[in-house]
Amino acid sequence: MIINILKQRIQNYIKELIKDEQGINNLVVEEPKNEKFGDLSTNASMVLAPLLKENPLEIAEKLKRELISKFEEVEDISIVKPGFINFNLKDDFIKKALQEIVKKKEEFGFNNSGKGISIQLEYVSSNPTGNLHIGHGRWGALGDSLANIYKACGYDIFREYYVNDYGTQAEKFSECAQCIYLRHFGISTPYPENGYPEEVVSDAVKRLLEKYNDRFIIEKNGEKKVDGGTFRKEVIEIMVSQIRETLALMGVEYDRWFYESSLYENSNFEKVIENLKERNLIYSKDGALWFRASMFADDEDRVVIRKDGNPTYFASDILYLIDKVKRGYDILLYILGADHHGYVDRLRAIGRALGLPEDKIVIIIGQLVKIVDRGETLKMSRRKGNLYNLRDLIEEVGKDAVRYFFSMNSFDTPMDFDISLAKQKSNQNPVYYVQYAHARIESIIEKIKESSPEGGSLNGFSIENFSFEKIDTSELVLKNKCERKLAKTMILYPDVVYSACRNNAPYLVTQYLYRLASEFHYFYNNFRIINDIDGRVTVDTDRFILIVLVRQVLQNALKLLNVSAPKKM
């Protein structure tokens, strides 16, 4: 992590210089937008200037002289107004850093910054009362990719899906399903008012009939009815299985599917309520029980038990958070949809009431997704049932496009998912463009194999005897700026993984992938790796080693997003 290593050295120097950490949070070490200014740049002198009350250019000269010029990785240091310090990395250092790809292979890019820290990550958690919509796909891609990124940074990750199988929505869905189920056996019953779309409910009932037929029909007082309790459990489980299947199609898996109903077993709810009463966190008003959420920075107090004696969703939120805390995770990370903004203050109020540190609960709010096809926005309505859902999208454009496209943007901004673009097999399609870089490298390797004489070599290079593990990057010859740029980009990959983790930003990985692919495609189009002169085939071994390293980095980054690295396209 060259950028973060250099940044840490500069930070340590500043801390020692001013004996205070105040103000250095704005310090950056980054690539300048214009390549002519060098490989990296820092604003350290501008950060120090107001603290030391000195001219930033004079501070920059001091930093250059007393600190940065002593970095063994750095050369060609320059200062530009108003105080930026620009510098290049030594070619020998770049080549030495490339050896880490050879050494770590599939784990190149990994770090131990999160070692010893456990995170419970909850994402998607859609109610089992309908198909997953497009937004759920975005949260699934974010959650799953983030889990991979956190794991690459040494964190202990536990992925969880919270199943809302308790309460009014599950009960309403069950009532709708019972109606359709009874109709199948010729028993007419009115469909619940404001019920769920019959198309969605009918699909669940169809699966239920295939598995159980008339098992849930009981006769009571001469009238055929449905055994409601067992039926409800099974029809909800059918919906959960559909959700599992859809998420599995896009490669999203969980360590645990946590059922809300389990929170109410063994008198757990009653015990929690008594405990909260003893702590004066709950009071009675207007026949209901209220939680003193306003004492903990929420907008208002929240009802826990309604007048009819039934617990609210907020009650389940309390129980679930308590359960998570008991399991001992260091960080509780929630990924919520755009319609959950109001949930944030409520959740934090519960955490404060339980005495949790502020940084224990981390909440990401994702923004909306629009599906666009040939310039037209597709209409989606979960309640009306005539929706273009997540499974439709996966089946139309494929898992890789869904995963990559959902990871291309910051999740705090709305996005348009362009179906026609996602289906294109062209350089305009970013996932195709990145995957094609990998496939091109594979094709080069295959061409060398086909051109090699049996048991022989091409100008001393034998693909049969080539070993990735025996590559010595210190011997590489970088013949031009393009090759050096490609090498430098590769050694920056660990910084990308680190930053993606720190900022909860998988889009940094997609940006990096596109950049690396672009640089490779340019390299491929302008420089020969295999030469065929008058029937004599030769291999530029330095360039061959360079592209093999690119292949490994592409594979590693794509794996974080759970996008495939195809050999042929």
KOLTORMI-486698 format. One record per residue (C-alpha): residue in one letter; x negated, y, z. Coordinates in nm, 4 decimals. Layout:
BEGIN
> A  X  Y  Z .
...
This chain:
BEGIN
> M  0.0000  0.0000  0.0000 .
> I  -0.2504  0.2575  -0.1188 .
> I  -0.0145  0.5581  -0.1020 .
> N  0.1009  0.4801  0.2508 .
> I  -0.2517  0.3985  0.3655 .
> L  -0.3839  0.7324  0.2438 .
> K  -0.0819  0.9131  0.3883 .
> Q  -0.1433  0.7507  0.7269 .
> R  -0.5091  0.8579  0.7242 .
> I  -0.4116  1.2179  0.6479 .
> Q  -0.1402  1.2110  0.9165 .
> N  -0.3863  1.0781  1.1742 .
> Y  -0.6317  1.3545  1.0838 .
> I  -0.3620  1.6224  1.1212 .
> K  -0.2421  1.4814  1.4535 .
> E  -0.5961  1.4987  1.5836 .
> L  -0.6419  1.8478  1.4423 .
> I  -0.3297  2.0051  1.5913 .
> K  -0.2804  1.7641  1.8836 .
> D  0.0861  1.7509  1.7932 .
> E  0.3094  1.5559  1.5547 .
> Q  0.5369  1.8539  1.5004 .
> G  0.5971  1.9459  1.1397 .
> I  0.4107  1.6610  0.9678 .
> N  0.7257  1.4710  0.8699 .
> N  0.7280  1.6690  0.5457 .
> L  0.3845  1.5472  0.4470 .
> V  0.3777  1.3486  0.1241 .
> V  0.1258  1.1603  -0.0839 .
> E  0.2722  1.0893  -0.4262 .
> E  0.2079  1.0732  -0.7958 .
> P  0.2206  1.4192  -0.9537 .
> K  0.4838  1.4616  -1.2254 .
> N  0.2162  1.5716  -1.4706 .
> E  -0.0542  1.3082  -1.5252 .
> K  -0.3169  1.5726  -1.5968 .
> F  -0.3231  1.6551  -1.2240 .
> G  -0.4552  1.3088  -1.1371 .
> D  -0.3336  0.9801  -0.9956 .
> L  -0.2102  1.1142  -0.6610 .
> S  -0.1405  1.4441  -0.4894 .
> T  -0.0701  1.5634  -0.1357 .
> N  0.0954  1.8727  0.0113 .
> A  -0.0965  1.8353  0.3405 .
> S  -0.2384  2.1884  0.3333 .
> M  0.1072  2.3457  0.2914 .
> V  0.2366  2.1374  0.5820 .
> L  -0.0511  2.2570  0.8001 .
> A  -0.0465  2.6224  0.6941 .
> P  0.2463  2.7411  0.9138 .
> L  0.1163  2.5379  1.2074 .
> L  -0.2375  2.6748  1.1859 .
> K  -0.1296  3.0147  1.0492 .
> E  -0.4025  2.9923  0.7852 .
> N  -0.4191  3.0193  0.4061 .
> P  -0.3123  2.6834  0.2498 .
> L  -0.5884  2.7056  -0.0130 .
> E  -0.8521  2.7402  0.2608 .
> I  -0.6965  2.4493  0.4505 .
> A  -0.6985  2.2440  0.1311 .
> E  -1.0708  2.3077  0.0879 .
> K  -1.1298  2.1955  0.4445 .
> L  -0.9236  1.8791  0.3975 .
> K  -1.1090  1.8043  0.0766 .
> R  -1.4495  1.8551  0.2387 .
> E  -1.3926  1.6915  0.5775 .
> L  -1.1456  1.4149  0.4919 .
> I  -1.0391  1.3245  0.1404 .
> S  -1.3882  1.3375  -0.0154 .
> K  -1.4852  1.0635  0.2316 .
> F  -1.2158  0.8226  0.1103 .
> E  -1.3995  0.5440  -0.0729 .
> E  -1.0992  0.4919  -0.3026 .
> V  -1.0937  0.8510  -0.4294 .
> E  -1.2789  1.0652  -0.6832 .
> D  -1.2290  1.3825  -0.8916 .
> I  -1.0635  1.5890  -0.6184 .
> S  -0.9165  1.9231  -0.7252 .
> I  -0.7089  2.1949  -0.5590 .
> V  -0.4344  2.3915  -0.7323 .
> K  -0.2135  2.6725  -0.6102 .
> P  -0.0423  2.7036  -0.3728 .
> G  -0.2522  2.4318  -0.2078 .
> F  -0.1890  2.0917  -0.3617 .
> I  -0.4799  1.8511  -0.3371 .
> N  -0.4965  1.6277  -0.6452 .
> F  -0.7266  1.3325  -0.6927 .
> N  -0.7901  1.0170  -0.8946 .
> L  -0.8452  0.6642  -0.7785 .
> K  -1.1760  0.5065  -0.8698 .
> D  -1.1569  0.2468  -1.1461 .
> D  -1.3518  0.0013  -0.9311 .
> F  -1.0958  0.0432  -0.6538 .
> I  -0.8062  -0.0168  -0.8952 .
> K  -0.9683  -0.3372  -1.0207 .
> K  -1.0395  -0.4483  -0.6657 .
> A  -0.6778  -0.3810  -0.5652 .
> L  -0.5531  -0.5930  -0.8574 .
> Q  -0.7157  -0.8938  -0.6901 .
> E  -0.4351  -0.8818  -0.4329 .
> I  -0.1949  -0.9990  -0.7063 .
> V  -0.4151  -1.3033  -0.7613 .
> K  -0.4559  -1.3647  -0.3911 .
> K  -0.0917  -1.3251  -0.2851 .
> K  0.0821  -1.4232  -0.6077 .
> E  0.4578  -1.4548  -0.5246 .
> E  0.4026  -1.2571  -0.2046 .
> F  0.2261  -0.9654  -0.3677 .
> G  0.4105  -0.6573  -0.2458 .
> F  0.4956  -0.8076  0.0920 .
> N  0.3941  -0.6365  0.4160 .
> N  0.4390  -0.6845  0.7911 .
> S  0.5833  -0.3423  0.8752 .
> G  0.8968  -0.5023  1.0191 .
> K  0.7363  -0.7980  1.1933 .
> G  0.9121  -0.8877  1.5174 .
> I  1.2255  -0.6822  1.4363 .
> S  1.5565  -0.8595  1.3781 .
> I  1.8387  -0.7138  1.1680 .
> Q  2.1969  -0.8311  1.1398 .
> L  2.3205  -0.7180  0.8008 .
> E  2.6951  -0.7122  0.7312 .
> Y  2.8155  -0.6380  0.3805 .
> V  3.1199  -0.6758  0.1527 .
> S  3.3541  -0.8175  0.4246 .
> S  3.6619  -0.7742  0.2042 .
> N  3.9980  -0.8762  0.3490 .
> P  4.0940  -1.2245  0.2232 .
> T  4.4154  -1.0916  0.0725 .
> G  4.3080  -1.0397  -0.2876 .
> N  4.0330  -1.0736  -0.5431 .
> L  3.7077  -0.8866  -0.4971 .
> H  3.7095  -0.5552  -0.6806 .
> I  3.4178  -0.3933  -0.8601 .
> G  3.3087  -0.1921  -0.5562 .
> H  3.2614  -0.5135  -0.3602 .
> G  3.0130  -0.6193  -0.6280 .
> R  2.8141  -0.3050  -0.5668 .
> W  2.8048  -0.3673  -0.1910 .
> G  2.7128  -0.7308  -0.2563 .
> A  2.4218  -0.6353  -0.4805 .
> L  2.3047  -0.3694  -0.2330 .
> G  2.3313  -0.5961  0.0694 .
> D  2.1684  -0.8983  -0.0886 .
> S  1.8841  -0.6982  -0.2465 .
> L  1.8256  -0.5034  0.0751 .
> A  1.8060  -0.8295  0.2672 .
> N  1.5371  -0.9509  0.0250 .
> I  1.3484  -0.6226  0.0539 .
> Y  1.3638  -0.6224  0.4338 .
> K  1.2453  -0.9826  0.4377 .
> A  0.9530  -0.8863  0.2111 .
> C  0.8596  -0.6272  0.4758 .
> G  0.8495  -0.8856  0.7532 .
> Y  1.1905  -0.8303  0.9139 .
> D  1.3963  -1.1190  1.0448 .
> I  1.7219  -1.0854  0.8475 .
> F  2.0594  -1.2427  0.9229 .
> R  2.3247  -1.1939  0.6510 .
> E  2.6855  -1.1958  0.7650 .
> Y  3.0324  -1.1679  0.6106 .
> Y  3.3128  -1.0625  0.8444 .
> V  3.6398  -1.2379  0.7543 .
> N  3.9522  -1.0414  0.8548 .
> D  4.1745  -1.3444  0.9172 .
> Y  4.3562  -1.1936  1.2173 .
> G  4.6232  -0.9251  1.2277 .
> T  4.8957  -0.7712  1.0146 .
> Q  4.7314  -0.7943  0.6708 .
> A  4.6578  -1.1650  0.7037 .
> E  5.0114  -1.2174  0.8366 .
> K  5.1643  -1.0239  0.5450 .
> F  4.9651  -1.2235  0.2901 .
> S  5.0730  -1.5475  0.4540 .
> E  5.4396  -1.4411  0.4379 .
> C  5.4054  -1.3667  0.0665 .
> A  5.2365  -1.7011  0.0067 .
> Q  5.5057  -1.8878  0.2036 .
> C  5.7732  -1.7366  -0.0192 .
> I  5.6029  -1.8550  -0.3396 .
> Y  5.5203  -2.1910  -0.1821 .
> L  5.8871  -2.2507  -0.0928 .
> R  5.9980  -2.1502  -0.4422 .
> H  5.7853  -2.4320  -0.5802 .
> F  6.0063  -2.6757  -0.3907 .
> G  6.3269  -2.5069  -0.5035 .
> I  6.3821  -2.3138  -0.1832 .
> S  6.4750  -1.9530  -0.2577 .
> T  6.3545  -1.6860  -0.0158 .
> P  6.3176  -1.3088  -0.0613 .
> Y  5.9674  -1.1792  -0.1322 .
> P  5.8400  -0.9485  0.1466 .
> E  5.8891  -0.5787  0.0856 .
> N  5.5609  -0.4078  -0.0112 .
> G  5.4036  -0.7496  -0.0368 .
> Y  5.0790  -0.8332  -0.2144 .
> P  5.0808  -0.8775  -0.5953 .
> E  5.2552  -1.2047  -0.6791 .
> E  4.9935  -1.2822  -0.9434 .
> V  4.7152  -1.2871  -0.6830 .
> V  4.9218  -1.4718  -0.4210 .
> S  5.0459  -1.7288  -0.6758 .
> D  4.6898  -1.8222  -0.7655 .
> A  4.6140  -1.8945  -0.3998 .
> V  4.9353  -2.0970  -0.3608 .
> K  4.8511  -2.2957  -0.6747 .
> R  4.5220  -2.4012  -0.5189 .
> L  4.6971  -2.4808  -0.1941 .
> L  4.9500  -2.7040  -0.3728 .
> E  4.6750  -2.8877  -0.5576 .
> K  4.5084  -2.9673  -0.2284 .
> Y  4.8035  -3.0236  0.0091 .
> N  5.1245  -3.0498  -0.1988 .
> D  5.4225  -3.0423  0.0455 .
> R  5.2258  -3.0993  0.3658 .
> F  5.3390  -2.7661  0.5143 .
> I  5.7127  -2.8232  0.4621 .
> I  5.8963  -2.8921  0.7870 .
> E  6.2656  -2.9327  0.8601 .
> K  6.4141  -2.7329  1.1429 .
> N  6.7866  -2.7243  1.2284 .
> G  6.8627  -2.8860  0.8935 .
> E  6.6706  -2.6175  0.7037 .
> K  6.3399  -2.6611  0.5241 .
> K  6.0746  -2.4117  0.6285 .
> V  5.6991  -2.3677  0.6296 .
> D  5.4771  -2.4612  0.9231 .
> G  5.3564  -2.1002  0.9522 .
> G  5.0512  -2.1294  1.1779 .
> T  4.8735  -2.4060  0.9884 .
> F  4.9837  -2.2662  0.6524 .
> R  4.8433  -1.9232  0.7284 .
> K  4.5054  -2.0649  0.8253 .
> E  4.4816  -2.2738  0.5088 .
> V  4.5978  -2.0091  0.2619 .
> I  4.3512  -1.7593  0.4095 .
> E  4.0785  -2.0216  0.3776 .
> I  4.1730  -2.0644  0.0107 .
> M  4.1227  -1.6898  -0.0387 .
> V  3.7911  -1.7014  0.1467 .
> S  3.6744  -1.9843  -0.0791 .
> Q  3.7597  -1.7722  -0.3852 .
> I  3.5583  -1.4860  -0.2420 .
> R  3.2663  -1.7231  -0.1766 .
> E  3.2822  -1.8508  -0.5338 .
> T  3.2870  -1.5012  -0.6849 .
> L  2.9944  -1.3799  -0.4749 .
> A  2.8008  -1.6988  -0.5504 .
> L  2.8423  -1.6235  -0.9224 .
> M  2.6330  -1.3106  -0.8692 .
> G  2.3878  -1.4838  -0.6386 .
> V  2.5140  -1.3386  -0.3103 .
> E  2.4891  -1.5772  -0.0160 .
> Y  2.5295  -1.5449  0.3613 .
> D  2.3857  -1.7046  0.6719 .
> R  2.7264  -1.6920  0.8391 .
> W  3.0898  -1.6272  0.7574 .
> F  3.2193  -1.4799  1.0824 .
> Y  3.5955  -1.5116  1.1406 .
> E  3.7733  -1.2311  1.3216 .
> S  4.0104  -1.4828  1.4820 .
> S  3.7189  -1.6340  1.6750 .
> L  3.6929  -1.3088  1.8718 .
> Y  4.0300  -1.3800  2.0334 .
> E  3.9560  -1.7360  2.1421 .
> N  3.9133  -1.8457  2.5053 .
> S  4.0789  -1.5296  2.6423 .
> N  3.7803  -1.3276  2.5185 .
> F  3.9956  -1.0259  2.4315 .
> E  4.1580  -1.0134  2.7733 .
> K  3.8207  -1.0388  2.9456 .
> V  3.6776  -0.7516  2.7389 .
> I  3.9814  -0.5329  2.8083 .
> E  3.9489  -0.5909  3.1827 .
> N  3.5808  -0.5032  3.1681 .
> L  3.6537  -0.1806  2.9788 .
> K  3.9241  -0.0895  3.2303 .
> E  3.6800  -0.1372  3.5151 .
> R  3.4409  0.0999  3.3411 .
> N  3.7226  0.3545  3.2939 .
> L  3.6874  0.3386  2.9168 .
> I  4.0529  0.2457  2.8620 .
> Y  4.3736  0.4112  2.9818 .
> S  4.7498  0.3732  2.9306 .
> K  4.9636  0.6277  2.7464 .
> D  5.3062  0.6025  2.5788 .
> G  5.3203  0.2291  2.6380 .
> A  4.9898  0.1631  2.4604 .
> L  4.6289  0.1144  2.5702 .
> W  4.3781  0.3738  2.4494 .
> F  3.9978  0.3757  2.4254 .
> R  3.8243  0.6989  2.5336 .
> A  3.6482  0.7412  2.1996 .
> S  3.6563  1.1225  2.2165 .
> M  3.4162  1.1056  2.5126 .
> F  3.1586  0.9632  2.2722 .
> A  3.1750  1.2120  1.9824 .
> D  3.4708  1.0585  1.7975 .
> D  3.7490  1.2895  1.6742 .
> E  4.0103  1.1426  1.9049 .
> D  4.0869  0.8542  2.1359 .
> R  4.1829  0.5287  1.9662 .
> V  4.4631  0.2826  2.0332 .
> V  4.3385  -0.0624  2.1348 .
> I  4.6718  -0.2326  2.2096 .
> R  4.9941  -0.1086  2.0485 .
> K  5.3278  -0.0718  2.2245 .
> D  5.4304  -0.4137  2.0921 .
> G  5.1325  -0.5727  2.2689 .
> N  4.9333  -0.6480  1.9521 .
> P  4.5674  -0.5472  1.9288 .
> T  4.4627  -0.2940  1.6642 .
> Y  4.1779  -0.3133  1.4122 .
> F  3.9852  -0.0926  1.6506 .
> A  4.0158  -0.3639  1.9158 .
> S  3.8513  -0.6097  1.6780 .
> D  3.5780  -0.3546  1.6072 .
> I  3.4985  -0.3417  1.9791 .
> L  3.4964  -0.7194  2.0133 .
> Y  3.2822  -0.7710  1.7054 .
> L  3.0235  -0.5123  1.8071 .
> I  3.0002  -0.6649  2.1546 .
> D  2.9515  -1.0064  1.9948 .
> K  2.6715  -0.8744  1.7735 .
> V  2.4992  -0.7108  2.0680 .
> K  2.5139  -1.0340  2.2689 .
> R  2.3361  -1.2152  1.9870 .
> G  2.0327  -0.9954  2.0478 .
> Y  1.9624  -0.8239  1.7165 .
> D  1.7391  -0.5182  1.7225 .
> I  1.9278  -0.3386  1.4443 .
> L  2.2891  -0.3711  1.3319 .
> L  2.3144  -0.2658  0.9676 .
> Y  2.6567  -0.2084  0.8103 .
> I  2.7255  -0.1529  0.4406 .
> L  3.0710  0.0009  0.4006 .
> G  3.2808  0.1212  0.1107 .
> A  3.3625  0.4828  0.0294 .
> D  3.7009  0.4538  0.2044 .
> H  3.5305  0.3833  0.5395 .
> H  3.3912  0.7288  0.6167 .
> G  3.6268  0.7612  0.9152 .
> Y  3.5002  0.4289  1.0446 .
> V  3.1517  0.5672  1.1068 .
> D  3.2383  0.7905  1.4057 .
> R  3.4585  0.5207  1.5581 .
> L  3.1841  0.2613  1.5349 .
> R  2.9224  0.4940  1.6785 .
> A  3.1607  0.5885  1.9609 .
> I  3.1887  0.2209  2.0568 .
> G  2.8099  0.1904  2.0471 .
> R  2.7626  0.4930  2.2721 .
> A  3.0254  0.3656  2.5147 .
> L  2.8370  0.0360  2.5350 .
> G  2.5135  0.2251  2.6017 .
> L  2.3423  0.1290  2.2758 .
> P  2.0486  0.3373  2.1455 .
> E  2.1521  0.5681  1.8597 .
> D  1.9176  0.4000  1.6129 .
> K  2.0510  0.0497  1.6822 .
> I  2.3518  0.0982  1.4529 .
> V  2.2692  0.1884  1.0918 .
> I  2.5555  0.2576  0.8528 .
> I  2.5343  0.2884  0.4758 .
> I  2.8390  0.4276  0.2954 .
> G  2.8514  0.3262  -0.0690 .
> Q  3.0320  0.5362  -0.3263 .
> L  3.2861  0.4406  -0.5903 .
> V  3.2323  0.2574  -0.9175 .
> K  3.4110  0.3205  -1.2455 .
> I  3.4098  0.0615  -1.5224 .
> V  3.3583  0.2147  -1.8647 .
> D  3.3909  0.0275  -2.1938 .
> R  3.3199  0.2071  -2.5226 .
> G  3.3755  0.5402  -2.3540 .
> E  3.7072  0.4485  -2.1908 .
> T  3.7562  0.4009  -1.8167 .
> L  3.9305  0.0741  -1.7268 .
> K  4.2162  0.1049  -1.4810 .
> M  4.1887  -0.0853  -1.1554 .
> S  4.4595  -0.1189  -0.8923 .
> R  4.4281  -0.3788  -0.6206 .
> R  4.7805  -0.3371  -0.4860 .
> K  4.9476  -0.3536  -0.8279 .
> G  4.7541  -0.6616  -0.9252 .
> N  4.6696  -0.5558  -1.2827 .
> L  4.3053  -0.5046  -1.2075 .
> Y  3.9775  -0.5703  -1.3787 .
> N  3.8026  -0.7448  -1.0909 .
> L  3.4507  -0.8479  -1.0005 .
> R  3.4815  -1.2010  -1.1386 .
> D  3.5981  -1.0581  -1.4730 .
> L  3.2904  -0.8361  -1.4825 .
> I  3.0463  -1.1173  -1.3978 .
> E  3.1979  -1.3462  -1.6606 .
> E  3.1860  -1.0742  -1.9259 .
> V  2.8343  -0.9348  -1.8829 .
> G  2.6558  -1.1985  -1.6725 .
> K  2.5049  -1.2089  -1.3258 .
> D  2.1746  -1.0412  -1.4158 .
> A  2.3358  -0.7347  -1.5717 .
> V  2.5779  -0.7007  -1.2784 .
> R  2.2980  -0.7238  -1.0223 .
> Y  2.0615  -0.4904  -1.2073 .
> F  2.3172  -0.2253  -1.3013 .
> F  2.4565  -0.2083  -0.9473 .
> S  2.1020  -0.1581  -0.8193 .
> M  2.0030  0.1230  -1.0571 .
> N  2.1487  0.4140  -0.8628 .
> S  2.1395  0.5465  -0.5110 .
> F  2.4424  0.3999  -0.3379 .
> D  2.5469  0.7330  -0.1912 .
> T  2.6442  0.8544  -0.5397 .
> P  2.9359  0.7392  -0.7579 .
> M  2.8424  0.5397  -1.0669 .
> D  2.9822  0.4385  -1.4043 .
> F  2.9253  0.0769  -1.5047 .
> D  2.9041  0.0739  -1.8846 .
> I  3.0170  -0.2721  -1.9983 .
> S  2.9267  -0.2170  -2.3630 .
> L  2.5726  -0.1146  -2.2641 .
> A  2.5354  -0.4086  -2.0246 .
> K  2.6181  -0.6501  -2.3079 .
> Q  2.3734  -0.5014  -2.5568 .
> K  2.0637  -0.6956  -2.6506 .
> S  1.8580  -0.3878  -2.7189 .
> N  1.6057  -0.1563  -2.5561 .
> Q  1.8919  0.0744  -2.4572 .
> N  2.0048  -0.1892  -2.2047 .
> P  1.7675  -0.1457  -1.9062 .
> V  1.7917  -0.5011  -1.7733 .
> Y  1.7349  -0.6436  -2.1214 .
> Y  1.4396  -0.4075  -2.1659 .
> V  1.2777  -0.5236  -1.8410 .
> Q  1.3467  -0.8936  -1.8977 .
> Y  1.2190  -0.8644  -2.2542 .
> A  0.8826  -0.7483  -2.1197 .
> H  0.8541  -1.0728  -1.9256 .
> A  0.9695  -1.2812  -2.2221 .
> R  0.7151  -1.1081  -2.4466 .
> I  0.4328  -1.2046  -2.2152 .
> E  0.5568  -1.5640  -2.2122 .
> S  0.5660  -1.5618  -2.5930 .
> I  0.2057  -1.4381  -2.6062 .
> I  0.0985  -1.7258  -2.3818 .
> E  0.2878  -1.9731  -2.6022 .
> K  0.1298  -1.8309  -2.9166 .
> I  -0.2172  -1.8731  -2.7670 .
> K  -0.1327  -2.2338  -2.6795 .
> E  -0.0118  -2.2996  -3.0344 .
> S  -0.3206  -2.1372  -3.1867 .
> S  -0.5695  -2.3177  -2.9649 .
> P  -0.7430  -2.6226  -3.1189 .
> E  -0.6740  -2.9404  -2.9257 .
> G  -0.9179  -2.9580  -2.6385 .
> G  -1.0971  -2.6523  -2.7766 .
> S  -1.1095  -2.2780  -2.7218 .
> L  -1.0562  -1.9466  -2.8951 .
> N  -1.3766  -1.7427  -2.8902 .
> G  -1.4690  -1.9145  -2.5648 .
> F  -1.1226  -1.8713  -2.4084 .
> S  -0.9342  -2.1924  -2.3284 .
> I  -0.5720  -2.1629  -2.2233 .
> E  -0.5843  -2.5203  -2.0920 .
> N  -0.8653  -2.4333  -1.8526 .
> F  -0.7268  -2.0939  -1.7589 .
> S  -0.6423  -2.0666  -1.3878 .
> F  -0.4548  -1.7715  -1.2405 .
> E  -0.6094  -1.8392  -0.9015 .
> K  -0.9619  -1.8064  -1.0432 .
> I  -0.9116  -1.4616  -1.1961 .
> D  -1.1751  -1.2108  -1.0816 .
> T  -1.0318  -0.8653  -1.1446 .
> S  -1.3565  -0.6937  -1.0478 .
> E  -1.4949  -0.8126  -1.3823 .
> L  -1.2094  -0.6632  -1.5831 .
> V  -1.2931  -0.4085  -1.8485 .
> L  -1.0256  -0.1400  -1.8797 .
> K  -1.0923  -0.0145  -2.2315 .
> N  -0.8553  0.2811  -2.2492 .
> K  -0.6199  0.5058  -2.0542 .
> C  -0.3231  0.2844  -2.1331 .
> E  -0.4825  -0.0222  -1.9748 .
> R  -0.5923  0.1786  -1.6728 .
> K  -0.2410  0.3206  -1.6346 .
> L  -0.0912  -0.0285  -1.6473 .
> A  -0.3373  -0.1480  -1.3821 .
> K  -0.2696  0.1522  -1.1578 .
> T  0.1063  0.1034  -1.1821 .
> M  0.0712  -0.2566  -1.0707 .
> I  -0.1255  -0.1727  -0.7564 .
> L  0.1464  0.0776  -0.6563 .
> Y  0.4099  -0.1971  -0.6354 .
> P  0.3580  -0.2655  -0.2599 .
> D  0.4291  0.1042  -0.1928 .
> V  0.7546  0.0725  -0.3866 .
> V  0.8676  -0.2227  -0.1737 .
> Y  0.7777  -0.0359  0.1451 .
> S  0.9618  0.2800  0.0349 .
> A  1.2669  0.0851  -0.0827 .
> C  1.2882  -0.0688  0.2641 .
> R  1.2364  0.2570  0.4533 .
> N  1.4999  0.4370  0.2456 .
> N  1.7492  0.1503  0.1995 .
> A  1.7017  0.2039  -0.1714 .
> P  1.6866  -0.0960  -0.4086 .
> Y  1.7095  0.1539  -0.6945 .
> L  1.3410  0.2333  -0.6336 .
> V  1.2660  -0.1238  -0.7417 .
> T  1.4693  -0.0908  -1.0636 .
> Q  1.2975  0.2393  -1.1397 .
> Y  0.9614  0.0729  -1.0898 .
> L  1.0570  -0.2248  -1.3069 .
> Y  1.1618  0.0028  -1.5912 .
> R  0.8391  0.1986  -1.5627 .
> L  0.6209  -0.1132  -1.5625 .
> A  0.8145  -0.2604  -1.8549 .
> S  0.7831  0.0671  -2.0496 .
> E  0.4087  0.0792  -1.9962 .
> F  0.3728  -0.2834  -2.0962 .
> H  0.5816  -0.2418  -2.4140 .
> Y  0.3703  0.0584  -2.5158 .
> F  0.0535  -0.1388  -2.4471 .
> Y  0.1853  -0.4373  -2.6457 .
> N  0.2807  -0.2218  -2.9442 .
> N  -0.0511  -0.0393  -2.9606 .
> F  -0.3220  -0.2852  -2.8584 .
> R  -0.3955  -0.6370  -2.9752 .
> I  -0.4266  -0.9250  -2.7318 .
> I  -0.4468  -1.1884  -3.0049 .
> N  -0.6373  -1.1106  -3.3220 .
> D  -0.6165  -1.3128  -3.6432 .
> I  -0.8852  -1.2112  -3.8908 .
> D  -0.9154  -1.4282  -4.2005 .
> G  -0.7663  -1.7237  -4.0163 .
> R  -0.9985  -1.6871  -3.7179 .
> V  -0.7903  -1.6362  -3.4045 .
> T  -0.9480  -1.4651  -3.1056 .
> V  -0.8171  -1.3621  -2.7619 .
> D  -0.9075  -1.0455  -2.5755 .
> T  -0.9512  -1.2071  -2.2352 .
> D  -0.9427  -0.8804  -2.0377 .
> R  -0.6091  -0.7853  -2.1904 .
> F  -0.4775  -1.1377  -2.1463 .
> I  -0.5595  -1.1252  -1.7741 .
> L  -0.3930  -0.7835  -1.7517 .
> I  -0.0618  -0.9086  -1.8970 .
> V  -0.0655  -1.2212  -1.6806 .
> L  -0.0874  -0.9915  -1.3790 .
> V  0.1998  -0.7837  -1.5202 .
> R  0.4050  -1.1018  -1.5539 .
> Q  0.3539  -1.1821  -1.1852 .
> V  0.4545  -0.8343  -1.0695 .
> L  0.7639  -0.8370  -1.2937 .
> Q  0.8660  -1.1718  -1.1466 .
> N  0.8167  -1.0491  -0.7908 .
> A  1.0194  -0.7308  -0.8381 .
> L  1.3011  -0.9050  -1.0268 .
> K  1.3204  -1.1652  -0.7518 .
> L  1.3885  -0.8940  -0.4916 .
> L  1.6979  -0.8007  -0.6944 .
> N  1.7823  -1.1678  -0.7602 .
> V  1.7591  -1.1071  -1.1344 .
> S  1.6035  -1.3781  -1.3521 .
> A  1.2731  -1.3510  -1.5380 .
> P  1.3501  -1.5385  -1.8631 .
> K  1.0826  -1.7046  -2.0743 .
> K  1.2762  -1.6563  -2.3973 .
> M  1.5272  -1.3989  -2.5172 .
